[in-house]
Structures are given as C-alpha cells and as structure tokens.
C-alpha cells in the first residue's frame, strides 16, 4: 500500500467513524466535515476529480449542519 492509498483509506475510515458518532456531539459533525475535506484532497491527488468534487460538496454540507447544530452565534 502506497502512502496516497493509506491516506485515502484513513480519510474514508474517519468519515465512517465520525458519521456514526454525529448524534453524540456537534464536534463529530465538524470532524466529519474535516474527514470529507481530507477525502476530497485524496480524490484530487489520485486523479479522480469527480470524487474530489463530491467530497468537497459533502464537506460544505457537513459544515452547514455543524453551524446549525451549534445554534446562534454568541456576540
């Protein structure tokens, strides 16, 4: 397994774990967004740009869900 493949496997595994834990805390929603972003980077580095684009969109969706779960911003 080369380093790029290991990075991709770790990113997708993190996505699965954080998605499963989302109900426990908004922190896991944010972690899921970060894992989606890492998966997007993997897709672009590997040359699978449709995968990279899809994961980038999912990262944006997850960030939006994290903002909604956090509630109104204080200040």
N, C-alpha and C positions, 0 to 999 in steps of 0.2 A: 504494500500500500504506500503510495507516494504522499508527500506532505499535503498536497492540494486535496487529495481524496480524503485524507484524515480530517482536514479542516471541514470539508463538506459534511462528512459523517457526524462530526461533533456538532456542527450548526443545526443539522436536521434533528439530531437526538435532543439537543437543548430545546428546540421548538416543541417537540412532543412532550417533554417533561414539563416545561413551563405552561403549555396549553392545558395540561392535565391539572396543574396547580392554580390556575387562574381564579377559581372560586374562593380561594383562601385569602388572597390579598391583591390589591392593585399593583403591588410590587412585581408580582408574577406576570401581570399583563404587560408591564414595562419590559420585563425580562424577555417575554415572548416577542415583543417588538424588536428588541435588540438581536434576538436569535434569527428573526426573519431578515433583518438587515444583513447579518453575517451570511445567511443562506443566499441572499441576493448577490453579495460580493462573490461568493463561491460560484454562483451561476455565471456571472460575467467573466470571472477568471478562467473558468472551464470552457467558455465559448458558447454556453447555452443561454444566449441573451433572452429568449422568451421566459425561461425560468427565472433569470435575474430580474426581469421587469415584474413578473408576477409576485415574486417575493418582496420586491420593493413596495409594491402596492399593498401587500398584506402588512408590511411594517407600518405603513401610513394608517391603515385601518386600525391596527392594534394601538398605535399612539393615540388615535382619536378615542378609542374605547377606554384607554388609560386616563385621558383627560376627563372623560365623562364620569368615570368611577371616583376620581379624586374629589369631585364636587367643585363648587365655586372657588375661584382663586381668592386667597385672602390678601387684603391690602387694598 
